[in-house]
Amino acid sequence: MKNLSRLIPVVAGAIAGGLIALAVAGGGSSTKTVTTTVIQQSQPGEPTSFGGSRPMSINQIYKQDSPGVVDIVVTTTSSSLFGSQQSTGEGAGVVYDTKGDILTDEHVVSTAKTATVHFQDGRTATATVVGTDPSTDVAVIHVNVPSSELHPIAFANSSAAQVGDPVVAIGSPFSLPETTTAGIVSQTGRPITAPNGFTIENAVQTDAAINPGNSGGPLLDAYGHVLGLNDQIQTNSGSSSGVGFAIPSNTVSAIANKIIARPGQQVQHPYVGVSLNHDSVGGAQISNQPDSQGRQPVVPGSPAAAAGLKPNDLITAINGQAITSTDQFIATVDRYSPGQTITLTVKRGGSTTQIKLKLGTRPETVTQQNG
């Protein structure tokens, strides 16, 4: 069974076999843990990421892009019976524009009391958090430095990525800034779990080595364009096992633009309020029993409940667009905005019906769905 939030445990430190871990390096302990969209045309016989001119070598990509990759050191303060304790964590970021906006993962800076950005040439700057979105694990921070210090990296079209395309990752694994690794796109369209428990769709899976500290750093295509922000690893040991995931660049840029346009305000996502079976066939099927946390298949008081959706309903279309899987349902709903009304084609028993549903605003966390 698959919940709409696609709940997968996320832990810091040692990772139980098969769990997806957020990758942030810590100083002795782990923390929780415009740009232009560039669309390139492929040449016959070349991977999607190989466009108008010849691809670059790993060294060329590093020389071109490393000035636009920063090391981010965050300080957090926590309280305990023994008083306040301070800890540090480390991740990476991508320069987004010449105004001083830098993109990273939400989980890198979500609990930060302070954040310091280290540039390749040795300059450091204190960063302020412009805004974060735990539903996509995207954050924007800002530094006040001369524009000459800022080297934005162009963004690729993540929807055009194909299995086998070469990629390069740059970040700060284990507090080693400017570490560069290479690999391929292992798969596309992977769903991963955001810090608030909801699902991030269309993540790019890669075998390029990423480890704690790579979070927020770029996964680059063959032209040195950002294909995604490195975000999670699947591991038995807590370190890279060749299965990493990056938030897709199309999602990153869309969310970053919203954050920059409305600094300090929460990014709003559409919300239905159902738990869906992972192995649905011919559509997205609502579960017929509570999930492991006791949440009902149709959340009481949710837009789904108000519309009259029921457990076991099979949703086969949204506004006439065919839905063939749970992942497609989630991705399609996410294209709409809270407050919009959509029409669902629903199979119930032996009949098909049309149900209108007014989308709500996603709660801050999955655990608030029943609250």
N, C-alpha and C positions, 0 to 999 in steps of 0.2 A: 504494500500500500504506500501511496505517496501523498503527503500533505501538500497543500498549495504552497506552504512555506519551505518545503523540502528540507526538513530539519535534519541536520547532520551535526553531531557534537564537534565543538571546536575547543581545543585545549592548548595550553602553553607548556613548554618543556617537553618531557617525554610524550610521545604520541602512541596511543594504542593502535594496533595494526589496522590499516585501512582507513583511518579517520583523516579528514581533510584539516590541515593546520594552517592558521594564518602565520605568515613568515615575517617576523620582526625580530631583529637582534636586540639583546639587552645587555647592559653593563653588569654582568653577573646574574641577572635574572631577566626573563622575557616579559615584555609588555603584552597586553591583550593582542594575546596572541595566543584677434582670434584667428584667432588661430584658424587655419584652413583645413578642411577635410580634403585630403588628396586622393582622387580616384584615378587609377592608372589603367590603361588598356594593355592587355597582354599581347605579346607577339606569338605567332603560331609555335607550338611546341615548348613554350616557356611557362613556368609557374605563374600564378596570378600576380605574385609580388614582383615579377620581372616585367617591367613596363618599358616605356619609351626609349630608354637607353640601357646600356649593359649594367647588370648588378655590380655591387661593390664587394670587395673583400672584407673580411672581418676587421682587419686593421684599418681599412678606409672608413668603415662605419664608425669604428671607435674614435678615430681622429675627427671625423665630422661631428659626431653627436656627444661625445663625452663632456664638452664644455656646457652642454645643456642639461646634464644630469647632475643633481646635487645630492649631497649626503645630509640627512636630517637627524639631528640628535635632540631627543625630547626628554624633559624632566617631569616626573610625576610625583605627587605627594599623596600618601595614604595615611590613614589614622588607625591605630591599634591600641590595645591595652597598654602598650609600652610607649605611647606617644606617636608623634608624626614620623613617618619614614619616607625617605626620598630615594627614588630609583631612576635610572635612565634607560632609554631604549633608543634604537637606531633603525632608520629605514632610508629610503631614497625618494627622489622626486624628479619631476620633469618640468623644465622651464616652459611655460605656456605662451607667454607674450613678453613684450618689452616694457610692460607697465609694472612688472614685478610679481605677476601671478605664477604660482608654481603648483603643479598637481601632484598629489600623492594618494595613498590609500587612507580611508577614514580611520582604520584601526591603528595607523601609525600615530595620529595626533589626537585621537578622540579623548584621551585622558590627560593630555599634555598641560602642564602648568606653564612651561616655557618651551620654545622650539628654536633651535639654532641651525641655520643653513650654512653648509660648507661648500664653497665653489671649488672647481678644479684648480684654479690658480692660487688658492690659499685664502681668499677673502672669506670672511664669515659675516653673517648678518642675522639679527634677531627677526623671527617671523611671527606674524599674527595670523590667526586662523580666520579666514574669510567666511567659511561655512563648510559643513560636512553633510554627507548623505549616507547614513548607515544602511539604507536599502540597496545601495549599489557599491558601497565601500569606496566612495570617491570623496576626496577633500580638496579644497583650495586653500593655500596659505599665501601670504603676501610679504614681500621684502621691499624695503626702500633702498635700492642701490642704483647706480647709474645704468642707463639702458645699455651702455657698452659692455656691461658685465653680464648681460642677459642674452642667451643664445637659444631662442625657441626652437623646438624640434617639430617639423611638420607631422601631421597625423595622416595615417593611411586609412583606407576604407576596410574595416575589419570584416565586413560582409563578403568581401572578395577573397579572403584568405582561403587557401586550399591545403589539404593534407599533403605534407611533403615540402611545402614552401620553407626555405631557410629563414631562421630567425636568430637574433643576437640579443642577449640580456645584459644590461649594465646595472649595477647596484652596489650595495654595501654589505654583502654576507659576512656574518661574524665580525663586524666592524672593520671590514677591509674595503674601503671606498674604491670606486672605479674598477671593481672586478668585472671582467667581461667573460661571458660564456656563450656558447653557440649550440644550435640544434636545429630542429625542424618543428613545423606545426604538426603535432601528433594527431590532433582531431579538432574539429570546430563545433560550435553549437552546444558546448557542455553547460549544463546548469550547475551552479555552485551556490553555497549558502552564504548570505550576507551576514554582517555582525549582528543584525537585529533578528535573524532567523528566517527572513524571507529569501526568495530565490533571485539570484543574478543569472539572467539568461545569456546564452551565446558566448560563454567564456571560451578563450582560446587555450587549448591544451598543448603543452610543449614538453619536449625532453631536454631542453636547455637547462642546465643545472641552476636552480634557484634555491636559496636557503634563508634562514632567519636573517633579516637585514636587507633582503632584496625587495621587500614590500614597497610598493609605490614607484619602483624604478621601471624603466621602459622595456617592453619586449618589442624589438625593432625588426622591420622587414628587410629585404635585400637592398633597399635603397636608403636604409637608415630612417625610415618613417615609423612613427609609433603605431604599432599594431594593437597594443594594450598595455595596461599597468600590471606588473607582476603582483600576485595577490595571495595565492595559496599553494600548498603542496600536499600531496597524498603520500604518506610515509609510514613505515613501521618503526622508525628510529628517531624521528624528529628532524632529520636532515634529508637532503634531496635524495630521492630514489628514482629520479627521471620522470616523475609525473607532476608537472606543475601547471598552474592555471593563471591566466591573465584576464582582467576585466577588459572586454572588447573596447577598442578605441572609439567606436561610434557611440557607445554608452557613456564612456568617460567624457568625451567632448560635449555631448548633449547636457549631461548633468553639470559639468563645470560651467558651461555658459549660463545655466539657470542660477547657479550659486553666485557667479560674478555679477549677474544682473540684479540679484536681490540678496546682497550680503547679509548674513546673520539670520535669514529667514529659512524655515524648513522647506526642503523640496517636497512637493506633494506628489504622491503616486496613487493611481486608481486602485480601488479595493472592491472585491466581490464578497469574500467571506465564506469560502467553502474549502473542504479538504478533498483532494482528488486522488484517485488511484493511479499509481505509477505505471501500471501495465495496461492502461485503458486501450481498447481496440476500437477503431472507427470513430474516435472522438475523445472527449475528456469526461470521464465518469466520476461523479461525486461518490465518495465512499459511503458505505452503509453502516459504519460503526465508528465510535470515537477513536481518536488517535491515541498514541502512547501517553500523551499528557492529559487525556481526558477531554480534549476539545471535540465538540460535536461536529459532524460532517457539514452541517449548515449552521454557521455561527449565529446564535440567537441575537436578534437586533441588527443583523448585518443587512447590506443591500440584497444579498441572496435570499435571506429569510423574508424580507419585505416583498420581493418579487414572486415568492412562492416556489422557489427551487426546493427539491426534496432529495434525500439520500437515494443513491442509485440512479439518479437522472443522468443521461448521457447527452452531453452538449456536442452537437455536430456542426454548428456554424455560429458565427458572430456577424451580424449585419450582412448575412448572405455569403460570407467567406467561409469556406469549408474548414472545419477543425478536425484534424485526424489524430491528435495526440494531446496529452496533458501539457507538454512543453510548449506546443504551438498555442494552446489556449492561453497560457500565462504570457507568452510573448505578444500575442495579439491584444489582449486586454491592456497591456502596458503601453500600447500606442495611443490609448485614449486618455482623457483627463477626468479627474474627479468632477462629478456633477453632470457628465454626459450620460445620455441614455442609449443603451445598446439593445439590440434585439437578438435573443438567443434562440436557436433552433434546438429543441430538446426532445429526445426520445424517452418516453416514460411508458413502461409496460409495452403494449403493442401499438401505441399511437405516437404521433409526432405533433408537437405544439410549438407555437411561437410565444416567447416570454420576454417582455420588456423589463430591463433592469437598469436602474439609475445608479451609476458607480459612486461609491463613497470615497473617502480619503483613507489611505492605509494607516493603521495604527503605528505608533513608533516602534513597537516590537510585536513579534508573534504572540508573546504571552499576554498581551493586552487585548487580543481578539475577543475574548469572552468577558472582558472587564467592562 
